[in-house]
Amino acid sequence: MTEARPESRRMTISDPQVMRALAHPARIAIMEYLSSREGGGTATELAEIAELSPSATSYHVRALAKFGLVEQAPSRGDARERVWRAVSPSVMFDAGRAAGPEARAAEQALVEAHVARDMERIRDWSRRAGSEPAEWYEVALFSDALLLLTAEEMAGVNEAVSALLEPYRQRRRRADPPAGARTVSVQYHVVPLP
């Protein structure tokens, strides 16, 4: 049984050292998994997600703990078992507009690691799309739109999309998902063009 905690607010990371620590595919996978589950996970469970051995996964979990991103959770009954949970269900990284070259490079490495993960998910879908059930094949969507916005309108679009997605977040629905629900990856990127 997990200890109830008040819902945490989004954590913003601006420290280049923490951003560099997060810019690793296994750590991204671990953070995503722990952020989407109230009960957390053990190194053995996380090893499956990170596609590493439990000992290698433990190393990555301890590194995330060192930077305050994960913490040990209450045991599920077996006192020998170490359960980990995300400190915050939502993490945002932002080096800041006035950041120096070290912070910019760390932020860029983290963005590129996330983009690589997102692109692999899209490629994976493309490889298996033909074998998916028709109802899932027909609702998958790839869309690209050029909008003409002010900075204020762009902020409003971001807020509206975030509000639209919020009720469907895996962490909220995991306890009682509707019949037929499955995990869906949504990538949302809004960037001004030159």
Backbone torsions as a table, in degrees:
resi	resn	phi	psi	omega
1	MET	NA	140.0	-179.1
2	THR	-99.0	152.8	179.1
3	GLU	-79.8	130.2	179.8
4	ALA	-69.9	138.7	177.7
5	ARG	-130.4	149.5	173.6
6	PRO	-65.4	146.6	-178.5
7	GLU	-61.7	125.0	-179.7
8	SER	-77.6	156.2	174.3
9	ARG	-85.9	167.8	178.0
10	ARG	-61.1	135.3	176.8
11	MET	-94.5	130.6	176.8
12	THR	-107.4	127.3	-178.2
13	ILE	-108.8	125.3	177.9
14	SER	-124.5	-8.2	-179.2
15	ASP	-73.6	121.4	-178.2
16	PRO	-59.3	-34.4	-180.0
17	GLN	-64.7	-40.5	179.0
18	VAL	-70.0	-40.8	178.2
19	MET	-62.2	-41.6	178.0
20	ARG	-64.2	-38.8	179.3
21	ALA	-64.0	-33.9	-179.7
22	LEU	-79.8	-17.9	-174.5
23	ALA	-80.7	50.7	179.3
24	HIS	-133.8	131.6	-175.7
25	PRO	-54.0	-40.8	-179.8
26	ALA	-66.2	-40.1	-179.1
27	ARG	-70.4	-36.1	175.3
28	ILE	-62.4	-44.9	179.6
29	ALA	-63.4	-41.7	179.2
30	ILE	-63.5	-47.2	-179.7
31	MET	-63.0	-41.7	179.4
32	GLU	-61.4	-45.8	-179.5
33	TYR	-62.6	-50.5	-177.5
34	LEU	-66.7	-32.9	179.9
35	SER	-71.3	-22.0	-176.8
36	SER	-97.4	-0.5	-177.3
37	ARG	-130.1	123.7	179.5
38	GLU	-62.3	-37.7	-174.9
39	GLY	-81.3	-5.3	179.2
40	GLY	73.5	-155.1	-178.9
41	GLY	-166.5	159.4	177.2
42	THR	-92.2	166.6	178.4
43	ALA	-60.0	-34.9	179.0
44	THR	-66.1	-43.8	177.3
45	GLU	-64.8	-42.9	-178.6
46	LEU	-69.0	-28.3	179.4
47	ALA	-61.2	-37.6	178.0
48	GLU	-63.4	-43.6	-179.4
49	ILE	-66.9	-44.2	-176.6
50	ALA	-81.6	-8.4	-177.9
51	GLU	57.0	46.0	178.2
52	LEU	-133.7	173.5	173.9
53	SER	-74.3	157.7	177.0
54	PRO	-57.5	-37.0	-179.6
55	SER	-69.0	-40.9	176.8
56	ALA	-65.4	-37.8	178.5
57	THR	-65.6	-40.4	177.2
58	SER	-57.4	-39.9	177.7
59	TYR	-58.7	-47.0	-178.9
60	HIS	-67.4	-38.4	178.8
61	VAL	-64.6	-42.4	179.0
62	ARG	-63.6	-36.3	177.1
63	ALA	-64.9	-41.9	177.6
64	LEU	-64.4	-37.4	178.0
65	ALA	-66.6	-39.6	179.2
66	LYS	-56.7	-34.8	-179.1
67	PHE	-93.7	9.0	175.2
68	GLY	75.9	21.1	-178.3
69	LEU	-93.0	-29.7	176.3
70	VAL	-130.7	160.8	178.8
71	GLU	-143.6	160.4	177.2
72	GLN	-72.0	135.3	-179.4
73	ALA	-102.0	164.5	176.3
74	PRO	-59.4	145.8	179.9
75	SER	-63.6	154.1	178.3
76	ARG	-90.9	9.9	179.1
77	GLY	133.0	-36.9	178.4
78	ASP	-93.5	109.1	-174.7
79	ALA	-61.6	-20.5	179.4
80	ARG	-77.1	-21.4	-176.0
81	GLU	-79.7	129.7	175.8
82	ARG	-100.9	116.8	179.8
83	VAL	-103.9	136.1	180.0
84	TRP	-116.5	148.8	175.8
85	ARG	-139.8	156.8	177.1
86	ALA	-72.3	141.1	177.1
87	VAL	-67.6	-36.2	178.6
88	SER	-134.1	139.9	178.7
89	PRO	-73.7	-9.3	-176.9
90	SER	-138.8	123.5	180.0
91	VAL	-122.3	132.7	177.2
92	MET	-123.4	143.7	176.7
93	PHE	-117.4	141.0	-176.2
94	ASP	-157.8	107.4	179.8
95	ALA	-69.8	-20.0	-177.9
96	GLY	94.1	146.2	-175.4
97	ARG	-61.4	-35.1	-176.6
98	ALA	-94.8	17.0	-176.8
99	ALA	-63.5	150.0	177.2
100	GLY	-80.4	179.2	-176.0
101	PRO	-61.6	-35.3	-179.7
102	GLU	-64.8	-45.2	179.4
103	ALA	-67.4	-40.1	178.4
104	ARG	-62.1	-44.0	-179.8
105	ALA	-64.1	-40.3	178.8
106	ALA	-65.5	-43.1	178.6
107	GLU	-63.7	-42.4	179.6
108	GLN	-63.4	-41.0	178.4
109	ALA	-62.5	-40.2	179.9
110	LEU	-68.8	-42.7	177.1
111	VAL	-61.1	-45.1	-179.2
112	GLU	-64.1	-36.0	177.0
113	ALA	-65.1	-40.5	177.3
114	HIS	-67.7	-41.7	179.5
115	VAL	-63.7	-40.4	178.1
116	ALA	-62.0	-42.7	178.0
117	ARG	-63.2	-45.0	-179.6
118	ASP	-63.4	-42.3	179.2
119	MET	-64.4	-37.6	178.3
120	GLU	-65.2	-36.8	176.5
121	ARG	-62.9	-41.3	178.8
122	ILE	-66.1	-43.7	178.1
123	ARG	-62.6	-41.1	179.0
124	ASP	-60.9	-44.7	178.0
125	TRP	-59.6	-46.1	-178.2
126	SER	-59.2	-39.6	179.9
127	ARG	-67.6	-34.2	-174.8
128	ARG	-108.4	0.8	-175.3
129	ALA	-54.1	-41.7	-177.8
130	GLY	-64.1	-22.0	-179.5
131	SER	-99.3	2.2	178.4
132	GLU	-79.6	153.5	175.0
133	PRO	-58.7	147.2	-176.1
134	ALA	-54.5	-40.8	-176.9
135	GLU	-63.6	-29.8	177.3
136	TRP	-83.1	-39.2	178.7
137	TYR	-59.1	-43.3	-174.9
138	GLU	-72.6	-21.3	-178.5
139	VAL	-101.9	-6.5	173.8
140	ALA	-64.3	143.2	-174.1
141	LEU	-139.8	132.5	169.4
142	PHE	-119.6	120.5	-175.4
143	SER	-139.7	144.2	177.5
144	ASP	-139.4	127.2	-178.7
145	ALA	-134.3	139.9	172.6
146	LEU	-99.0	120.5	179.7
147	LEU	-109.0	154.7	175.1
148	LEU	-113.0	104.2	-171.0
149	LEU	-131.9	154.6	166.0
150	THR	-85.6	167.3	177.4
151	ALA	-59.8	-39.0	179.4
152	GLU	-65.2	-42.6	177.7
153	GLU	-65.2	-38.7	178.4
154	MET	-61.9	-41.8	176.4
155	ALA	-61.9	-40.1	178.6
156	GLY	-65.1	-40.6	176.8
157	VAL	-62.1	-45.1	179.0
158	ASN	-59.6	-44.7	178.9
159	GLU	-63.3	-42.3	-179.3
160	ALA	-65.0	-43.3	179.3
161	VAL	-66.2	-42.9	177.6
162	SER	-59.5	-43.8	179.1
163	ALA	-64.8	-37.1	178.9
164	LEU	-65.1	-40.2	-177.4
165	LEU	-78.5	-29.5	-171.2
166	GLU	-50.3	-47.1	-177.8
167	PRO	-64.7	-17.2	-176.2
168	TYR	-99.2	0.2	-177.9
169	ARG	-57.5	137.1	-175.4
170	GLN	-54.3	-41.1	-177.9
171	ARG	-59.8	-38.0	-179.6
172	ARG	-73.5	-34.6	-170.8
173	ARG	-99.5	-8.0	-173.5
174	ARG	-58.3	-36.9	-176.4
175	ALA	-66.4	-35.7	-176.1
176	ASP	-145.1	67.6	-177.4
177	PRO	-72.9	149.4	176.2
178	PRO	-65.7	153.8	178.3
179	ALA	-56.9	136.0	177.4
180	GLY	83.7	0.5	-179.0
181	ALA	-72.9	145.5	173.2
182	ARG	-143.1	161.8	-179.1
183	THR	-67.3	132.9	-179.7
184	VAL	-126.3	135.3	178.3
185	SER	-94.8	127.8	176.7
186	VAL	-119.9	120.6	173.9
187	GLN	-105.9	128.1	-179.5
188	TYR	-129.5	116.9	-178.4
189	HIS	-128.8	128.0	177.0
190	VAL	-127.4	109.8	-178.9
191	VAL	-133.3	135.7	176.4
192	PRO	-68.8	139.6	176.0
193	LEU	-90.9	158.3	-179.4
194	PRO	-63.0	NA	NA
